[in-house]
Amino acid sequence: MEYFLILLIFLVGLGPLLFEIKSNTFELFNIKNSFIIYYILQFGVSGFISISTNNVSQISLDPILYKDYYVKALIAALLGLFFFQLGYFFTRLKYSSQSPQKYNRWSSVNKNVTIALYFLIGLCAFVKFLTSNGGLSAFIEQVETFRAGGISGQGYLILPFTQLLTIASSISLVFLAGLSRSSESNLKKSIFLILLASLPSIILGFRSLLILPFLTYFTIYNFGFKKISIKKFIPICFIVVIVFTFYGIYREIPKGISFDIKQAYSVIESNPELLYSVVSRSKGIEVVATVIKKMEETQLYDYGYKGLIESITILVPHFLWEGKPETGTVRFTTYFFGSDLAFVRGFDQDSWGGVSPTIIGDAFWNFGWFGVCLIPLVLGCIYKIIYAWFIKNKGNQKVLLTYALLYPLFSMIPESLQGYSNSIVINIFLITITLFLLKLKFK
C-alpha cells in the first residue's frame, strides 16, 4: 500500500510536468514546477527511503510498528499535491503587460550606490558576527557547534551578510540583463560580486545558504539572458549533489584526522544516510506520520491564527517586544518532538528547534485533514497568479528582480510553510526598500 501511494505521488506530481515537456510549454523556473519537484523529494523520495530501508530518525515513529500512520501520512501528502495542482491549473486570470514606459529602468548611479551600500552593510555585519563568535579561526574550529544552534539569536547579523549580499549581486545581474549590449568586463564584475557574496555562506557551511542564492542567479539568467534547458540544468544539479554529498561526508570526519578514501568509506559505513541526505534533507513522511498520531490523540489544533500573527510581526525585533512569542517552527518541534529529543540527547529544555514541519505537517497541525486539502489548494492559486503576472511583465527590471529573489523561497515551502512564509515577508520588506533606493535620484 505504501509503495502504491508513493507511486501515485510521483504520477500526480510528474504527470503534468511530462505533458508540459512534451508540448514544449515546460518552464524550469516556474515556481509551480520547483515546488512540485521539491515536494516529491520531501514526500516521495524521502518516504520511499524511510519505508524501504526502515532507516528513520531516532525521534521518528517506526515504519513497521506504526505502519498505519505512515499510510495516512502518504495519503495526506498525495491529497496535498492533488489539491495544489487543482488550484494551479483551475485558476484562470488574464493580465495585461505594463507599458515599457513604466519600466523605470535603473540608472548606473542608483545601481552602484545601492550595491555598494548593501555590500558595506553585509560585510560589516559579517565581521561583527565573526568578532562576536571569537574570530574567524575560532569559528571555523567550532563550526559544527555553531551549526547545531550556536548562532541562535544572531539573525539580525546573518540577514545582512546573506540576503542583502544576494540582493546586491542580483541587482548587478538584472541591470546587466537590461543592457542592449553587455561587455565582458561588466559580466566579470557581476560574477565577482556573486562569488564575494557567497563567501560568508561558504564559511558558515550551511548548504541551503549557498544553494538558494544561486537559484536566484539562475532565474535571472534564464529570463534575462538565455533560457536554460533541462538538458543543461540536470548536469549542473548532478554536480551540485556530488559536491555537497562529499562535503557532508567531509564534515563528519573528526578534527585532526586527514581526509582520504578510507576515512570517507568509514563515515559512510557508519552513516549511509549521508549518501542521499542532499536530496532527502527533511524527513517529510516521518514528520507527518508523527503529527497525525499526535493530533489524533490530543485534538489540539493550532487553527492558523498564531502563524498569521507571526508572519505579520516577524520584522519586530525581540528587544522591542520582550514577550514576542516563539516562532512556529520552535513551537512545532517542541510540541511534537520535544520529549523524544530530550530522551535522545539526555537533557531537557523548555524549547527545541531543528525539525522542519513540512507543508503537510503545518497544514494538519492547524486544520487537520481539511487543512491538508485547503492550504495546498490556496497555494496553487497563489502560485498561478504570481507566475502569470510575472510572465506578462518579465521585461521589467523590478519585476524580474522581485520574482528571482522570491523564487527560491516559494520553491522551499514544501519543507516549512511557516518558516518560508516568514522569509517571504522579510524579503518583500527588503525588496521594497531596494526598489525605493533604485528609484531615488542621487546626485
Beta strands, then each sheet from edge to edge (+ up, - down):
end
